[in-house]
């Protein structure tokens, strides 16, 4: 099995990635949760002023993995489903929360949300994460 180590070049959280978001994560509002704040720069748009859906999905994927990492569990995403409820706008502050729902053997079931400054959900994701170490 491959050894998973951090070289700090992750697109979402890597401090050594000049093109990345460089996000940091902290304990979330509830148990088994983590959260972060994000402002997507304009160059991450799909349509003018709207964040590309792939980048929203990437953030939601990462925050679910970070929720597992907060419990000292290394994992990779096996399945992810993202539901977009409203456009995510560039240059606005959003709050993302990831949480572990349950762990069954080597599979973690997780959920992530992204909320706009008014607290409205703009995207929700669910995933199956596979434990690797």
N, CA, C and O atoms as CSV, one atom per row, in Angstrom:
chain,resi,resn,atom,element,x,y,z
A,1,UNK,N,N,0.845,-1.184,0.000
A,1,UNK,CA,C,0.000,0.000,0.000
A,1,UNK,C,C,0.889,1.246,0.000
A,1,UNK,O,O,1.967,1.258,0.595
A,2,UNK,N,N,0.431,2.254,-0.655
A,2,UNK,CA,C,1.148,3.523,-0.749
A,2,UNK,C,C,1.151,4.251,0.597
A,2,UNK,O,O,0.146,4.254,1.308
A,3,UNK,N,N,2.267,4.858,0.935
A,3,UNK,CA,C,2.378,5.657,2.153
A,3,UNK,C,C,1.875,7.073,1.865
A,3,UNK,O,O,2.350,7.722,0.933
A,4,UNK,N,N,0.928,7.548,2.650
A,4,UNK,CA,C,0.371,8.877,2.452
A,4,UNK,C,C,1.083,9.852,3.380
A,4,UNK,O,O,0.986,9.754,4.604
A,5,UNK,N,N,1.798,10.792,2.775
A,5,UNK,CA,C,2.499,11.824,3.534
A,5,UNK,C,C,2.108,13.186,2.967
A,5,UNK,O,O,1.659,13.287,1.826
A,6,UNK,N,N,2.280,14.212,3.762
A,6,UNK,CA,C,1.897,15.565,3.373
A,6,UNK,C,C,3.125,16.326,2.881
A,6,UNK,O,O,4.066,16.551,3.643
A,7,UNK,N,N,3.114,16.724,1.598
A,7,UNK,CA,C,4.208,17.549,1.077
A,7,UNK,C,C,3.798,19.021,0.983
A,7,UNK,O,O,4.527,19.829,0.408
A,8,UNK,N,N,2.652,19.367,1.537
A,8,UNK,CA,C,2.143,20.739,1.644
A,8,UNK,C,C,1.819,21.365,0.288
A,8,UNK,O,O,1.875,22.585,0.139
A,9,UNK,N,N,1.480,20.527,-0.706
A,9,UNK,CA,C,1.133,21.037,-2.034
A,9,UNK,C,C,-0.316,20.748,-2.418
A,9,UNK,O,O,-0.687,20.891,-3.583
A,10,UNK,N,N,-1.133,20.347,-1.454
A,10,UNK,CA,C,-2.555,20.122,-1.709
A,10,UNK,C,C,-3.170,21.405,-2.269
A,10,UNK,O,O,-2.862,22.501,-1.799
A,11,UNK,N,N,-4.034,21.269,-3.268
A,11,UNK,CA,C,-4.681,22.440,-3.855
A,11,UNK,C,C,-5.511,23.216,-2.828
A,11,UNK,O,O,-5.542,24.445,-2.875
A,12,UNK,N,N,-6.172,22.533,-1.917
A,12,UNK,CA,C,-7.057,23.210,-0.968
A,12,UNK,C,C,-6.300,23.754,0.241
A,12,UNK,O,O,-6.491,24.908,0.626
A,13,UNK,N,N,-5.437,22.926,0.844
A,13,UNK,CA,C,-4.829,23.335,2.116
A,13,UNK,C,C,-3.315,23.510,2.064
A,13,UNK,O,O,-2.720,23.949,3.049
A,14,UNK,N,N,-2.691,23.186,0.967
A,14,UNK,CA,C,-1.235,23.224,0.908
A,14,UNK,C,C,-0.650,24.618,0.959
A,14,UNK,O,O,-0.993,25.477,0.146
A,15,UNK,N,N,0.228,24.837,1.908
A,15,UNK,CA,C,0.885,26.139,2.041
A,15,UNK,C,C,1.975,26.335,0.993
A,15,UNK,O,O,2.439,27.457,0.785
A,16,UNK,N,N,2.389,25.252,0.330
A,16,UNK,CA,C,3.442,25.322,-0.679
A,16,UNK,C,C,2.889,25.293,-2.107
A,16,UNK,O,O,3.660,25.170,-3.059
A,17,UNK,N,N,1.579,25.405,-2.270
A,17,UNK,CA,C,0.973,25.408,-3.597
A,17,UNK,C,C,0.660,26.852,-3.983
A,17,UNK,O,O,-0.260,27.450,-3.426
A,18,UNK,N,N,1.413,27.422,-4.930
A,18,UNK,CA,C,1.200,28.833,-5.274
A,18,UNK,C,C,-0.152,29.113,-5.935
A,18,UNK,O,O,-0.573,30.268,-5.993
A,19,UNK,N,N,-0.835,28.090,-6.431
A,19,UNK,CA,C,-2.110,28.276,-7.108
A,19,UNK,C,C,-3.300,27.876,-6.240
A,19,UNK,O,O,-4.447,28.037,-6.657
A,20,UNK,N,N,-3.044,27.358,-5.043
A,20,UNK,CA,C,-4.090,26.799,-4.195
A,20,UNK,C,C,-4.796,27.817,-3.315
A,20,UNK,O,O,-4.482,29.007,-3.327
A,21,UNK,N,N,-5.751,27.317,-2.557
A,21,UNK,CA,C,-6.542,28.145,-1.647
A,21,UNK,C,C,-5.858,28.395,-0.307
A,21,UNK,O,O,-6.156,29.384,0.363
A,22,UNK,N,N,-4.943,27.507,0.093
A,22,UNK,CA,C,-4.183,27.637,1.350
A,22,UNK,C,C,-5.106,27.765,2.572
A,22,UNK,O,O,-4.852,28.579,3.460
A,23,UNK,N,N,-6.161,26.972,2.614
A,23,UNK,CA,C,-7.122,27.050,3.711
A,23,UNK,C,C,-6.607,26.319,4.946
A,23,UNK,O,O,-5.861,25.346,4.848
A,24,UNK,N,N,-7.019,26.807,6.092
A,24,UNK,CA,C,-6.761,26.113,7.352
A,24,UNK,C,C,-8.110,25.681,7.915
A,24,UNK,O,O,-9.146,26.264,7.596
A,25,UNK,N,N,-8.081,24.664,8.747
A,25,UNK,CA,C,-9.303,24.062,9.274
A,25,UNK,C,C,-9.251,24.065,10.786
A,25,UNK,O,O,-8.182,23.924,11.379
A,26,UNK,N,N,-10.408,24.226,11.412
A,26,UNK,CA,C,-10.489,24.235,12.869
A,26,UNK,C,C,-11.661,23.361,13.300
A,26,UNK,O,O,-12.499,22.994,12.477
A,27,UNK,N,N,-11.722,23.025,14.586
A,27,UNK,CA,C,-12.860,22.230,15.060
A,27,UNK,C,C,-14.174,22.922,14.726
A,27,UNK,O,O,-14.287,24.144,14.825
A,28,UNK,N,N,-15.160,22.135,14.331
A,28,UNK,CA,C,-16.452,22.679,13.928
A,28,UNK,C,C,-17.386,22.898,15.096
A,28,UNK,O,O,-16.998,22.756,16.256
A,29,UNK,N,N,-18.627,23.247,14.778
A,29,UNK,CA,C,-19.606,23.566,15.812
A,29,UNK,C,C,-20.130,22.354,16.584
A,29,UNK,O,O,-20.801,22.518,17.603
A,30,UNK,N,N,-19.837,21.158,16.120
A,30,UNK,CA,C,-20.328,19.962,16.802
A,30,UNK,C,C,-19.272,18.875,16.815
A,30,UNK,O,O,-18.179,19.061,16.279
A,31,UNK,N,N,-19.593,17.731,17.429
A,31,UNK,CA,C,-18.624,16.634,17.485
A,31,UNK,C,C,-18.331,16.079,16.093
A,31,UNK,O,O,-19.201,16.064,15.221
A,32,UNK,N,N,-17.100,15.627,15.899
A,32,UNK,CA,C,-16.649,15.037,14.635
A,32,UNK,C,C,-16.802,15.988,13.452
A,32,UNK,O,O,-17.062,15.554,12.330
A,33,UNK,N,N,-16.640,17.294,13.710
A,33,UNK,CA,C,-16.768,18.300,12.665
A,33,UNK,C,C,-15.530,19.181,12.582
A,33,UNK,O,O,-14.838,19.410,13.573
A,34,UNK,N,N,-15.271,19.668,11.379
A,34,UNK,CA,C,-14.275,20.711,11.168
A,34,UNK,C,C,-14.908,21.782,10.286
A,34,UNK,O,O,-15.898,21.535,9.597
A,35,UNK,N,N,-14.318,22.973,10.319
A,35,UNK,CA,C,-14.856,24.061,9.513
A,35,UNK,C,C,-13.735,24.929,8.971
A,35,UNK,O,O,-12.600,24.884,9.447
A,36,UNK,N,N,-14.081,25.723,7.960
A,36,UNK,CA,C,-13.151,26.690,7.399
A,36,UNK,C,C,-13.942,27.814,6.754
A,36,UNK,O,O,-15.124,27.671,6.442
A,37,UNK,N,N,-13.273,28.914,6.566
A,37,UNK,CA,C,-13.828,30.053,5.833
A,37,UNK,C,C,-13.084,30.136,4.505
A,37,UNK,O,O,-11.879,29.893,4.450
A,38,UNK,N,N,-13.799,30.480,3.432
A,38,UNK,CA,C,-13.171,30.559,2.121
A,38,UNK,C,C,-13.742,31.729,1.333
A,38,UNK,O,O,-14.940,32.012,1.377
A,39,UNK,N,N,-12.858,32.393,0.619
A,39,UNK,CA,C,-13.234,33.383,-0.388
A,39,UNK,C,C,-12.586,32.908,-1.686
A,39,UNK,O,O,-11.360,32.881,-1.794
A,40,UNK,N,N,-13.398,32.536,-2.664
A,40,UNK,CA,C,-12.856,32.083,-3.936
A,40,UNK,C,C,-12.466,33.301,-4.779
A,40,UNK,O,O,-13.302,34.167,-5.037
A,41,UNK,N,N,-11.201,33.371,-5.208
A,41,UNK,CA,C,-10.777,34.487,-6.069
A,41,UNK,C,C,-11.502,34.429,-7.427
A,41,UNK,O,O,-12.009,33.383,-7.831
A,42,UNK,N,N,-11.535,35.553,-8.099
A,42,UNK,CA,C,-12.213,35.649,-9.379
A,42,UNK,C,C,-11.703,34.692,-10.436
A,42,UNK,O,O,-12.462,34.276,-11.311
A,43,UNK,N,N,-10.420,34.335,-10.371
A,43,UNK,CA,C,-9.883,33.439,-11.401
A,43,UNK,C,C,-10.335,31.983,-11.205
A,43,UNK,O,O,-9.939,31.117,-11.986
A,44,UNK,N,N,-11.144,31.697,-10.197
A,44,UNK,CA,C,-11.731,30.366,-10.012
A,44,UNK,C,C,-13.169,30.310,-10.531
A,44,UNK,O,O,-13.928,29.413,-10.163
A,45,UNK,N,N,-13.534,31.242,-11.364
A,45,UNK,CA,C,-14.891,31.281,-11.895
A,45,UNK,C,C,-15.096,30.254,-12.997
A,45,UNK,O,O,-14.156,29.803,-13.653
A,46,UNK,N,N,-16.385,29.901,-13.174
A,46,UNK,CA,C,-16.845,29.202,-14.366
A,46,UNK,C,C,-17.473,30.280,-15.225
A,46,UNK,O,O,-16.849,30.805,-16.148
A,47,UNK,N,N,-18.730,30.606,-14.903
A,47,UNK,CA,C,-19.371,31.773,-15.506
A,47,UNK,C,C,-18.889,33.014,-14.745
A,47,UNK,O,O,-18.445,32.894,-13.603
A,48,UNK,N,N,-18.968,34.195,-15.351
A,48,UNK,CA,C,-18.490,35.405,-14.675
A,48,UNK,C,C,-19.108,35.577,-13.278
A,48,UNK,O,O,-20.328,35.600,-13.118
A,49,UNK,N,N,-18.235,35.696,-12.285
A,49,UNK,CA,C,-18.669,35.936,-10.908
A,49,UNK,C,C,-19.170,34.715,-10.168
A,49,UNK,O,O,-19.540,34.816,-8.998
A,50,UNK,N,N,-19.191,33.556,-10.823
A,50,UNK,CA,C,-19.691,32.332,-10.197
A,50,UNK,C,C,-18.563,31.302,-10.143
A,50,UNK,O,O,-17.927,31.018,-11.157
A,51,UNK,N,N,-18.322,30.749,-8.969
A,51,UNK,CA,C,-17.256,29.766,-8.776
A,51,UNK,C,C,-17.571,28.510,-9.590
A,51,UNK,O,O,-18.710,28.043,-9.616
A,52,UNK,N,N,-16.564,27.981,-10.242
A,52,UNK,CA,C,-16.718,26.737,-11.009
A,52,UNK,C,C,-17.143,25.619,-10.062
A,52,UNK,O,O,-16.562,25.466,-8.988
A,53,UNK,N,N,-18.148,24.838,-10.448
A,53,UNK,CA,C,-18.682,23.775,-9.595
A,53,UNK,C,C,-17.645,22.737,-9.202
A,53,UNK,O,O,-17.737,22.155,-8.121
A,54,UNK,N,N,-16.669,22.496,-10.050
A,54,UNK,CA,C,-15.612,21.543,-9.712
A,54,UNK,C,C,-14.786,22.005,-8.530
A,54,UNK,O,O,-14.304,21.182,-7.752
A,55,UNK,N,N,-14.616,23.308,-8.384
A,55,UNK,CA,C,-13.853,23.832,-7.251
A,55,UNK,C,C,-14.667,23.764,-5.961
A,55,UNK,O,O,-14.123,23.498,-4.890
A,56,UNK,N,N,-15.962,24.005,-6.071
A,56,UNK,CA,C,-16.839,23.838,-4.899
A,56,UNK,C,C,-16.796,22.377,-4.451
A,56,UNK,O,O,-16.684,22.090,-3.259
A,57,UNK,N,N,-16.885,21.461,-5.410
A,57,UNK,CA,C,-16.827,20.026,-5.100
A,57,UNK,C,C,-15.501,19.655,-4.448
A,57,UNK,O,O,-15.466,18.865,-3.505
A,58,UNK,N,N,-14.417,20.224,-4.950
A,58,UNK,CA,C,-13.088,19.952,-4.393
A,58,UNK,C,C,-13.009,20.382,-2.935
A,58,UNK,O,O,-12.488,19.650,-2.095
A,59,UNK,N,N,-13.524,21.565,-2.638
A,59,UNK,CA,C,-13.525,22.044,-1.251
A,59,UNK,C,C,-14.340,21.117,-0.350
A,59,UNK,O,O,-13.891,20.761,0.740
A,60,UNK,N,N,-15.535,20.725,-0.797
A,60,UNK,CA,C,-16.376,19.861,0.023
A,60,UNK,C,C,-15.732,18.494,0.238
A,60,UNK,O,O,-15.827,17.922,1.324
A,61,UNK,N,N,-15.083,17.979,-0.790
A,61,UNK,CA,C,-14.343,16.725,-0.678
A,61,UNK,C,C,-13.253,16.851,0.387
A,61,UNK,O,O,-13.128,16.001,1.268
A,62,UNK,N,N,-12.481,17.905,0.292
A,62,UNK,CA,C,-11.355,18.101,1.218
A,62,UNK,C,C,-11.819,18.242,2.665
A,62,UNK,O,O,-11.188,17.686,3.564
A,63,UNK,N,N,-12.892,18.962,2.904
A,63,UNK,CA,C,-13.298,19.190,4.294
A,63,UNK,C,C,-13.836,17.918,4.937
A,63,UNK,O,O,-13.753,17.762,6.155
A,64,UNK,N,N,-14.383,17.011,4.142
A,64,UNK,CA,C,-14.799,15.722,4.709
A,64,UNK,C,C,-13.576,14.888,5.087
A,64,UNK,O,O,-13.566,14.238,6.132
A,65,UNK,N,N,-12.552,14.906,4.243
A,65,UNK,CA,C,-11.312,14.198,4.559
A,65,UNK,C,C,-10.661,14.821,5.799
A,65,UNK,O,O,-10.105,14.106,6.632
A,66,UNK,N,N,-10.727,16.146,5.921
A,66,UNK,CA,C,-10.157,16.824,7.098
A,66,UNK,C,C,-10.912,16.449,8.377
A,66,UNK,O,O,-10.311,16.392,9.450
A,67,UNK,N,N,-12.208,16.196,8.278
A,67,UNK,CA,C,-12.965,15.752,9.454
A,67,UNK,C,C,-12.424,14.408,9.936
A,67,UNK,O,O,-12.307,14.180,11.140
A,68,UNK,N,N,-12.096,13.522,9.003
A,68,UNK,CA,C,-11.497,12.237,9.375
A,68,UNK,C,C,-10.092,12.438,9.926
A,68,UNK,O,O,-9.704,11.804,10.908
A,69,UNK,N,N,-9.342,13.317,9.293
A,69,UNK,CA,C,-7.976,13.593,9.739
A,69,UNK,C,C,-7.961,14.146,11.167
A,69,UNK,O,O,-7.029,13.880,11.925
A,70,UNK,N,N,-8.982,14.908,11.531
A,70,UNK,CA,C,-9.081,15.449,12.890
A,70,UNK,C,C,-9.202,14.332,13.925
A,70,UNK,O,O,-8.912,14.537,15.104
A,71,UNK,N,N,-9.633,13.150,13.479
A,71,UNK,CA,C,-9.711,11.974,14.354
A,71,UNK,C,C,-8.505,11.054,14.129
A,71,UNK,O,O,-8.522,9.885,14.516
A,72,UNK,N,N,-7.451,11.604,13.494
A,72,UNK,CA,C,-6.218,10.855,13.198
A,72,UNK,C,C,-6.459,9.673,12.261
A,72,UNK,O,O,-5.810,8.634,12.382
A,73,UNK,N,N,-7.395,9.838,11.329
A,73,UNK,CA,C,-7.692,8.804,10.340
A,73,UNK,C,C,-7.282,9.329,8.961
A,73,UNK,O,O,-7.714,10.406,8.549
A,74,UNK,N,N,-6.453,8.570,8.257
A,74,UNK,CA,C,-6.098,8.913,6.878
A,74,UNK,C,C,-7.028,8.155,5.945
A,74,UNK,O,O,-7.258,6.957,6.106
A,75,UNK,N,N,-7.559,8.881,4.962
A,75,UNK,CA,C,-8.510,8.257,4.043
A,75,UNK,C,C,-8.454,8.929,2.682
A,75,UNK,O,O,-7.854,9.990,2.513
A,76,UNK,N,N,-9.095,8.282,1.718
A,76,UNK,CA,C,-9.270,8.836,0.378
A,76,UNK,C,C,-10.751,8.729,0.033
A,76,UNK,O,O,-11.474,7.912,0.602
A,77,UNK,N,N,-11.185,9.552,-0.892
A,77,UNK,CA,C,-12.586,9.552,-1.292
A,77,UNK,C,C,-12.846,8.438,-2.294
A,77,UNK,O,O,-12.149,8.320,-3.302
A,78,UNK,N,N,-13.854,7.623,-2.008
A,78,UNK,CA,C,-14.265,6.566,-2.914
A,78,UNK,C,C,-15.481,6.972,-3.731
A,78,UNK,O,O,-15.586,6.633,-4.910
A,79,UNK,N,N,-16.393,7.692,-3.108
A,79,UNK,CA,C,-17.597,8.190,-3.776
A,79,UNK,C,C,-17.941,9.547,-3.199
A,79,UNK,O,O,-17.752,9.793,-2.008
A,80,UNK,N,N,-18.445,10.422,-4.045
A,80,UNK,CA,C,-18.921,11.723,-3.578
A,80,UNK,C,C,-20.130,12.130,-4.412
A,80,UNK,O,O,-20.170,11.930,-5.626
A,81,UNK,N,N,-21.107,12.704,-3.730
A,81,UNK,CA,C,-22.279,13.246,-4.399
A,81,UNK,C,C,-22.427,14.686,-3.925
A,81,UNK,O,O,-22.465,14.952,-2.724
A,82,UNK,N,N,-22.511,15.607,-4.872
A,82,UNK,CA,C,-22.634,17.027,-4.549
A,82,UNK,C,C,-23.947,17.544,-5.124
A,82,UNK,O,O,-24.291,17.276,-6.275
A,83,UNK,N,N,-24.670,18.292,-4.293
A,83,UNK,CA,C,-25.900,18.944,-4.718
A,83,UNK,C,C,-25.697,20.460,-4.601
A,83,UNK,O,O,-25.415,20.986,-3.524
A,84,UNK,N,N,-25.846,21.133,-5.724
A,84,UNK,CA,C,-25.701,22.590,-5.759
A,84,UNK,C,C,-27.079,23.213,-5.597
A,84,UNK,O,O,-27.992,22.944,-6.377
A,85,UNK,N,N,-27.215,24.050,-4.572
A,85,UNK,CA,C,-28.511,24.647,-4.266
A,85,UNK,C,C,-28.625,26.083,-4.762
A,85,UNK,O,O,-29.706,26.532,-5.146
A,86,UNK,N,N,-27.511,26.797,-4.752
A,86,UNK,CA,C,-27.456,28.189,-5.209
A,86,UNK,C,C,-26.060,28.423,-5.779
A,86,UNK,O,O,-25.133,27.683,-5.449
A,87,UNK,N,N,-25.894,29.423,-6.618
A,87,UNK,CA,C,-24.546,29.725,-7.106
A,87,UNK,C,C,-23.631,30.159,-5.959
A,87,UNK,O,O,-24.052,30.852,-5.033
A,88,UNK,N,N,-22.386,29.738,-6.045
A,88,UNK,CA,C,-21.345,30.210,-5.130
A,88,UNK,C,C,-20.630,31.339,-5.859
A,88,UNK,O,O,-20.121,31.149,-6.963
A,89,UNK,N,N,-20.594,32.496,-5.249
A,89,UNK,CA,C,-20.050,33.681,-5.901
A,89,UNK,C,C,-18.579,33.881,-5.558
A,89,UNK,O,O,-18.138,33.581,-4.449
A,90,UNK,N,N,-17.834,34.391,-6.525
A,90,UNK,CA,C,-16.440,34.743,-6.250
A,90,UNK,C,C,-16.418,35.990,-5.365
A,90,UNK,O,O,-17.372,36.768,-5.335
A,91,UNK,N,N,-15.330,36.156,-4.661
A,91,UNK,CA,C,-15.076,37.340,-3.829
A,91,UNK,C,C,-16.043,37.507,-2.664
A,91,UNK,O,O,-16.179,38.610,-2.134
A,92,UNK,N,N,-16.726,36.424,-2.249
A,92,UNK,CA,C,-17.585,36.470,-1.061
A,92,UNK,C,C,-17.120,35.415,-0.066
A,92,UNK,O,O,-16.593,34.372,-0.454
A,93,UNK,N,N,-17.320,35.694,1.219
A,93,UNK,CA,C,-16.898,34.765,2.270
A,93,UNK,C,C,-17.944,33.672,2.467
A,93,UNK,O,O,-19.136,33.953,2.598
A,94,UNK,N,N,-17.483,32.428,2.486
A,94,UNK,CA,C,-18.348,31.271,2.710
A,94,UNK,C,C,-17.800,30.445,3.862
A,94,UNK,O,O,-16.604,30.467,4.151
A,95,UNK,N,N,-18.695,29.720,4.513
A,95,UNK,CA,C,-18.300,28.828,5.599
A,95,UNK,C,C,-18.574,27.393,5.159
A,95,UNK,O,O,-19.683,27.055,4.746
A,96,UNK,N,N,-17.550,26.561,5.255
A,96,UNK,CA,C,-17.694,25.136,4.944
A,96,UNK,C,C,-17.560,24.345,6.234
A,96,UNK,O,O,-16.720,24.652,7.081
A,97,UNK,N,N,-18.398,23.321,6.374
A,97,UNK,CA,C,-18.351,22.426,7.531
A,97,UNK,C,C,-18.351,20.996,7.012
A,97,UNK,O,O,-19.162,20.632,6.161
A,98,UNK,N,N,-17.434,20.193,7.533
A,98,UNK,CA,C,-17.395,18.778,7.207
A,98,UNK,C,C,-17.585,17.971,8.467
A,98,UNK,O,O,-17.083,18.339,9.529
A,99,UNK,N,N,-18.313,16.863,8.356
A,99,UNK,CA,C,-18.509,16.040,9.545
A,99,UNK,C,C,-18.588,14.567,9.179
A,99,UNK,O,O,-19.014,14.180,8.091
A,100,UNK,N,N,-18.159,13.777,10.137
A,100,UNK,CA,C,-18.260,12.326,10.019
A,100,UNK,C,C,-19.638,11.919,10.525
A,100,UNK,O,O,-20.043,12.295,11.625
A,101,UNK,N,N,-20.347,11.155,9.721
A,101,UNK,CA,C,-21.656,10.665,10.135
A,101,UNK,C,C,-21.530,9.334,10.862
A,101,UNK,O,O,-22.118,9.142,11.926
A,102,UNK,N,N,-20.758,8.414,10.280
A,102,UNK,CA,C,-20.554,7.106,10.895
A,102,UNK,C,C,-19.323,6.447,10.275
A,102,UNK,O,O,-18.905,6.786,9.168
A,103,UNK,N,N,-18.760,5.506,11.013
A,103,UNK,CA,C,-17.632,4.721,10.522
A,103,UNK,C,C,-18.023,3.256,10.628
A,103,UNK,O,O,-18.412,2.777,11.693
A,104,UNK,N,N,-17.913,2.545,9.497
A,104,UNK,CA,C,-18.218,1.113,9.453
A,104,UNK,C,C,-17.032,0.397,8.840
A,104,UNK,O,O,-16.767,0.521,7.644
A,105,UNK,N,N,-16.330,-0.344,9.657
A,105,UNK,CA,C,-15.122,-1.062,9.239
A,105,UNK,C,C,-14.136,-0.067,8.629
A,105,UNK,O,O,-13.614,0.784,9.350
A,106,UNK,N,N,-13.866,-0.146,7.325
A,106,UNK,CA,C,-12.880,0.731,6.696
A,106,UNK,C,C,-13.520,1.837,5.860
A,106,UNK,O,O,-12.850,2.460,5.036
A,107,UNK,N,N,-14.822,2.083,6.070
A,107,UNK,CA,C,-15.530,3.111,5.309
A,107,UNK,C,C,-16.081,4.169,6.262
A,107,UNK,O,O,-16.724,3.852,7.263
A,108,UNK,N,N,-15.816,5.421,5.930
A,108,UNK,CA,C,-16.356,6.556,6.680
A,108,UNK,C,C,-17.442,7.189,5.823
A,108,UNK,O,O,-17.222,7.479,4.647
A,109,UNK,N,N,-18.602,7.402,6.405
A,109,UNK,CA,C,-19.678,8.127,5.743
A,109,UNK,C,C,-19.630,9.556,6.277
A,109,UNK,O,O,-19.669,9.779,7.487
A,110,UNK,N,N,-19.544,10.520,5.362
A,110,UNK,CA,C,-19.339,11.906,5.772
A,110,UNK,C,C,-20.267,12.843,5.002
A,110,UNK,O,O,-20.837,12.485,3.971
A,111,UNK,N,N,-20.395,14.050,5.539
A,111,UNK,CA,C,-21.230,15.080,4.929
A,111,UNK,C,C,-20.493,16.410,5.014
A,111,UNK,O,O,-19.741,16.658,5.956
A,112,UNK,N,N,-20.720,17.262,4.016
A,112,UNK,CA,C,-20.139,18.604,4.028
A,112,UNK,C,C,-21.174,19.604,3.536
A,112,UNK,O,O,-22.026,19.284,2.707
A,113,UNK,N,N,-21.083,20.817,4.061
A,113,UNK,CA,C,-21.970,21.892,3.629
A,113,UNK,C,C,-21.151,23.143,3.347
A,113,UNK,O,O,-20.081,23.347,3.921
A,114,UNK,N,N,-21.671,23.972,2.456
A,114,UNK,CA,C,-21.088,25.276,2.172
A,114,UNK,C,C,-22.210,26.292,2.276
A,114,UNK,O,O,-23.232,26.168,1.601
A,115,UNK,N,N,-22.019,27.309,3.131
A,115,UNK,CA,C,-23.055,28.312,3.382
A,115,UNK,C,C,-22.551,29.704,3.016
A,115,UNK,O,O,-21.380,30.027,3.210
A,116,UNK,N,N,-23.457,30.520,2.482
A,116,UNK,CA,C,-23.099,31.888,2.107
A,116,UNK,C,C,-23.096,32.791,3.341
A,116,UNK,O,O,-23.426,32.332,4.435
A,117,UNK,N,N,-22.730,34.068,3.187
A,117,UNK,CA,C,-22.652,34.961,4.354
A,117,UNK,C,C,-23.962,35.080,5.130
A,117,UNK,O,O,-23.941,35.381,6.324
A,118,UNK,N,N,-25.101,34.849,4.475
A,118,UNK,CA,C,-26.395,34.899,5.168
A,118,UNK,C,C,-26.776,33.591,5.830
A,118,UNK,O,O,-27.851,33.480,6.419
A,119,UNK,N,N,-25.882,32.575,5.737
A,119,UNK,CA,C,-26.149,31.286,6.358
A,119,UNK,C,C,-26.942,30.320,5.494
A,119,UNK,O,O,-27.250,29.214,5.939
A,120,UNK,N,N,-27.282,30.709,4.269
A,120,UNK,CA,C,-28.015,29.816,3.364
A,120,UNK,C,C,-27.066,28.791,2.754
A,120,UNK,O,O,-25.953,29.127,2.349
A,121,UNK,N,N,-27.515,27.541,2.691
A,121,UNK,CA,C,-26.696,26.512,2.069
A,121,UNK,C,C,-26.654,26.722,0.564
A,121,UNK,O,O,-27.685,26.905,-0.083
A,122,UNK,N,N,-25.442,26.691,0.018
A,122,UNK,CA,C,-25.283,26.796,-1.431
A,122,UNK,C,C,-24.893,25.460,-2.038
A,122,UNK,O,O,-25.114,25.237,-3.229
A,123,UNK,N,N,-24.311,24.559,-1.233
A,123,UNK,CA,C,-23.942,23.226,-1.719
A,123,UNK,C,C,-23.860,22.262,-0.543
A,123,UNK,O,O,-23.497,22.641,0.570
A,124,UNK,N,N,-24.208,20.998,-0.819
A,124,UNK,CA,C,-24.164,19.930,0.183
A,124,UNK,C,C,-23.547,18.712,-0.489
A,124,UNK,O,O,-23.848,18.413,-1.644
A,125,UNK,N,N,-22.683,18.010,0.237
A,125,UNK,CA,C,-22.065,16.800,-0.305
A,125,UNK,C,C,-22.143,15.665,0.704
A,125,UNK,O,O,-22.144,15.885,1.915
A,126,UNK,N,N,-22.206,14.455,0.181
A,126,UNK,CA,C,-22.093,13.233,0.974
A,126,UNK,C,C,-21.028,12.380,0.321
A,126,UNK,O,O,-20.868,12.400,-0.899
A,127,UNK,N,N,-20.295,11.628,1.136
A,127,UNK,CA,C,-19.215,10.814,0.573
A,127,UNK,C,C,-19.002,9.543,1.370
A,127,UNK,O,O,-19.369,9.431,2.539
A,128,UNK,N,N,-18.387,8.586,0.676
A,128,UNK,CA,C,-17.814,7.397,1.299
A,128,UNK,C,C,-16.308,7.576,1.198
A,128,UNK,O,O,-15.752,7.706,0.108
A,129,UNK,N,N,-15.662,7.580,2.352
A,129,UNK,CA,C,-14.217,7.730,2.424
A,129,UNK,C,C,-13.614,6.402,2.846
A,129,UNK,O,O,-14.103,5.765,3.778
A,130,UNK,N,N,-12.561,5.984,2.170
A,130,UNK,CA,C,-11.927,4.708,2.471
A,130,UNK,C,C,-10.677,4.928,3.306
A,130,UNK,O,O,-9.787,5.685,2.919
A,131,UNK,N,N,-10.616,4.272,4.440
A,131,UNK,CA,C,-9.468,4.401,5.352
A,131,UNK,C,C,-8.266,3.716,4.728
A,131,UNK,O,O,-8.362,2.574,4.278
A,132,UNK,N,N,-7.120,4.418,4.699
A,132,UNK,CA,C,-5.925,3.862,4.047
A,132,UNK,C,C,-4.813,3.494,5.003
A,132,UNK,O,O,-4.011,2.623,4.666
A,133,UNK,N,N,-4.714,4.085,6.146
A,133,UNK,CA,C,-3.641,3.759,7.104
A,133,UNK,C,C,-4.257,3.391,8.444
A,133,UNK,O,O,-3.535,3.082,9.392
